[in-house]
Amino acid sequence: MSLRSTRVDHHGTPCTLLHGEGGASALVALHGAHVLSWISADGRERLFLGQRACYDEGAAIRGGVPVIFPQFAGRGPLRKHGFARTLPWRFVGADERAVFELDSGPATASWPHAFTVRLYIRLDATTLDLELEVDNNGSSGFAFTAALHTYLAVDALDTTTLHGLRDCRYEDSANGGAILRQEDELLRFDGEVDRIYSSPSRSIELRDGPRRTTIGQRGFADTVVWNPGSALAASIGDLAPDEYRRFVCVEAGQVLQPVQLVPGGRWSGAQHLR
Ligand SMILES: O=P(O)(O)OC[C@H]1O[C@@H](O)[C@H](O)[C@@H](O)[C@@H]1O
């Protein structure tokens, strides 16, 4: 089914509202091609968006799905999580999927490579599929890291668990980058959690009371799981008190092994939410 799109504003920032099957919708800001809202056909908002999120030019919006490119976190010389989430993208159009695009033009001052990044969005009654595609249009290779930094909304963090990561190795960013292996079937959130799991082989499931979200990915090698916990959350200016209890980030990422993209090369990775 073709997606219908309408142009709307959200807190003064231009957005594309995508209408899917059965009343499902996704709201996407051109600022960062940032998915701000995903409502499945059952009427449920599936993404967290901070009340204090800042939509100013150059700002990073707290919540939704920030597109992280070409640098994950502080793993390189650029600003944290790179520039793609803070630049204006172009809405190319929508048929079975919607397409948003960013060219290297606005970024050449900080990163001297010729590229095109696209975000493809598919939406049906119960699923949201996000695919990130990177083209190297230049005459020399470049390396990058990337992620779809999805903030999944939860009703109550204390009773939320994440399943499917048993036996996976992870780098524990909240613990000096220690390399550990998860022994338990489920992960609970009773303090800061900031982990980069390498190559999880199964899809994972977020359980929040009776609500379930299944998260799958392809192309991306890593899965990042993040919640700041109460102490760190108190130092994050654009998070309202206690808002950290309303989300868990489960991110499809290419973090531990940067992609080396040859001239004319193309890379893509996707996250699938149901
Ligand atoms: O506050 P930011 O820049 O959006 O980053 C949020 C978090 O993003 C996660 O992906 C990182 O693993 C965390 O270390 C980081 O704190």
The ligand as a Gaussian input file, in Angstrom:
#p B3LYP/6-31G(d) Opt

LIG

0 1
 O       22.716000      12.682000      24.832000
 P       23.002000      12.108000      23.467000
 O       24.117000      12.834000      22.765000
 O       21.778000      12.047000      22.619000
 O       23.507000      10.641000      23.697000
 C       22.718000       9.756000      24.407000
 C       23.365000       8.388000      24.574000
 O       23.389000       7.737000      23.330000
 C       23.740000       6.364000      23.412000
 O       23.713000       5.819000      22.139000
 C       25.127000       6.238000      23.978000
 O       25.443000       4.865000      24.116000
 C       25.210000       6.951000      25.311000
 O       26.534000       6.886000      25.806000
 C       24.765000       8.390000      25.150000
 O       24.814000       9.054000      26.386000

